[in-house]
Amino acid sequence: MAEFYDQIGIGYRDYRAPDPRIQALINEALGDARSVLNVGAGAGSYEPIDRPALAVEPSAVMIAQRKPALNPVVRAHAGALPFPDDSFDAALALLTVHHWPDRSAGLEEMRRVARRSVIVFTHDGFHDNFWLMDYFPEILEVDDRIMPTVEEFESMYASVREVRVPVPGDCCDGFLAAYWRRPEAYLDPGVRSAISAFAMIDNVETGLTKLRDDLASGAWLSRHRELMECDRLDLGYKLAIASPD
């Protein structure tokens, strides 16, 4: 994962600002946890700064984009966290688990170092509920291969509950589905550069040409006009909140 983000992570922070509505859900999930480990922390989006916290990130490119006010960061991998058992009240992993080379090892390490809770911001997989897949169907194949399942969490933790994370129409965190109401954004190479899925598929230009043509002709708006009336949309994002024991 470090090598992957060393290649695609340049300028990442320009497009991936934490959205306050998603931040509120993460803060609520943390509750009164007084110490937090943020695993696969990247540039630090959604990282708590109102309590003692530490970040773990393997990519030097991502670490270099962290703001000075953020927490200290340790360069390490999720599968080998350099901390004793039960070192933190909570462990976070925010839109990162699907990129870990050994997801099971990373989730087990989070369970080991967290006394009270493990919180993972992740995704169910898009299936047929997001129009972007009409243009880039290869992303569905990537999702099926890399996204963790509910069963995976339940096999590792004593209890797991889910909190849905709807995506606001004006979401300021530019992850894959953030622009569901702003389709023209996907034509911007800067936007795509901050979305890992586009780096993981081969046939990007065909989808871009089709989307560009549909926007110019009005075909996209004709098919998806109802989305313009929505403030937020459930597109499969969720918090999996687990108790280690």
N, C-alpha and C positions, 0 to 999 in steps of 0.2 A: 504493500500500500504506500510506503514512503516513496518508492521510486515512481509510482503512478502519479501521486500528487506533486512530486517534484517536477513532473512534466506538465501537468494540466493546471496546477494551482497558482500560476503566476497571475496576479491581478484578481484573484478570487474574492478578496475582501471588497472590491469595488461593486460587486453584484450580490453579495451575500450578507446583507445587513440583517440582524435579528428583527423579526416582526414582533411588536409588543403584545399582540394578542396570543401568539404562540408562546412567547416568553411567560405570559401570565399562567398558562396551563402547566408549563414546566415548573414554575415557582410553586404552584399549588401542589404538584406531585412531590416536590421536595419537602413540603411541609416545614416542620421545625428542625430538620436535619441541620446540625451545627458544623459539620465538616463534610466536604464533597470532593470526590475525585472525578474529573472530567476526562474520559478515556477517548482517544481519537479526537482530540479537542480542536484540531485544525486552527483556524484563525481566531477562535474563541467565541463564536456566536452562541448566545444563550447561556454562556458560562456565568454562574452566580458570582457577584462581587459584594454581596451583602453579608457574607459569612466566610469563614476560612475555607479555602478551596485550593486545589492543586490540579494542574493539567498534565496530561500525557499525550504526546504527539510524536510520531516517527519522522515526519517530513520537515526538513530544514526550510523549505520554501514556505510552508504554511506557518511555521513558527515565526519566521521573519515578518509575517503580516499581522502578528498579534499586537494590539495596542499596548502602550506602556502601562496603562492603568489596570490591565488584566492580571490574573494570578500568575505565580511562578509556573514554569513549565519544565517537565522532565522529558528528555528525548528517549522514548522507549516504545515498545510494541505492546498491544493489548494482551497478547498471549503470554507475556512474561513481565508482569507488573512488578517493579522493584520495591515492594512494600510488604510489611508483615501482615499477617491475618488480622482482620477486623480493625484496620487502620482508620477507616472513615465511616461516618454514619450512612452516607449514600454514595453510590457510584452512578455516573451519568455516561450515556453514549448517544450522541445526537446526530442522526443521519450519517452514521459511519459504519455500523456493524456489517452492512452488506459488502463492504470493501475489505474486511479483515481476511487474511489468507487462511487462518484457522479460527472460524467463528466460535466453535465450541470451546476452544481453549480460552479465547478472550472472554466469553460469557462466564466460564468457570472462574477465571481470574477475578472478574468483577464480583462474583458471589463470594469469593474468598476474602477480598479486602473490605467488603461492605458489611457493616454490622446490622443495618436496618433495612435498606432498600436498594434495589437496582432499577434504574429508570432508563429505558431505551426508546428513543424517538426513531420510529421506523415506518415501514410501509407494507400494506397487504399485497401489493401487486396491482397493476392497473386493470388487467383483463379488458373488458369492453366499455369501461365507464369514463374514458377520457378521450376526447376527439383527437388529441395529438397522435394517438396510436394509429389512426387512419393514415397518417403521413409517415410515421416511423415505426412500422410493426416490429422491427427487430428489437425494439426496446422491450416488448413483451417477452421475448425469448431471454433477454438479459435478466429481466425481473424474475422469471421463473427459476433461473439458475442461481441468483445471488441473494434474493430476499429471504430473511428468516421467517419461519412459520410459527404459528401459535403453539403447535405441538413441541417445537424445539424449546421454547421458553418453559413450557409446562413440564418438560422432562428434566429440567435442570433446577427449577426453583420450587419451593414449598407451595407458594401460591402466586398467581398472576392475575392482575386485572388490567383491562384496557380502557383507555380514555381516547375517544376519537378526537382528531385534530383537523377541523375543517380549514380549508385554505381560503383566506379572504381574497376578494376580487382585486384588491389593490395591495396584495402581499408584497412586502419590501425585501423579503428573503428570496433570492432568485433560484430556488431549487426547481426541480423538473416541472412540477405542476403549478408553479407560482403564477404563471402567465395565462391561466386558462381563460380569462376574460380579456386578455390583451395579446391576441395571436400574432400580431406583427412583431412582437418582441423576439420571437423565435428566429426571425430572419437576421437578427443582430449577432454577428460572430462573437462579440464580447459576452453577450448573454449566454450563448451556447458554450463558451469556453469555461464558464463557471458551473456547468452542469455535466457531471461525470458520464451520464448515459450517452451523451453525444460522442464522447471519446471512446466508447465501448462498442459502437456499431460501425459498420462499413459504409452503408449506402445512405449517407446524409444528403447529398446533393439532389437525389431524385425526390426525396420528401420535401426539401426546401423549394424546389421548382414547383411542385404541385401546390404547396401551401401559398406560395407567392401568387400563382395564377388564380387560385380560389379567392384570395383576398382581393385581387385586382378586379375580378369579374363579379364579385358580390356573392359567389356561391357559398363561401364559408359563412357569411352572415345569414344567408337564407336558411342554411341548415341549423344554425346554432343561435338564432336570434333570442331565444328564451334565456340564454346565459347572461345576456346584457341586463336582465331584470334581477339577477341573483347577487346577493352581497357576499356570500361564501358558499363553498361547495365541499362536500365530503368526497375526497378522491383517494381514500385509502390510507391516509396518514394517521398515525396513532402513537400514543405513549403506552408501552408495555411496562407496567409497574410491578415489580416482583419482590417478594420477601425471600431473603437467602435461606432461612431455616423455617 
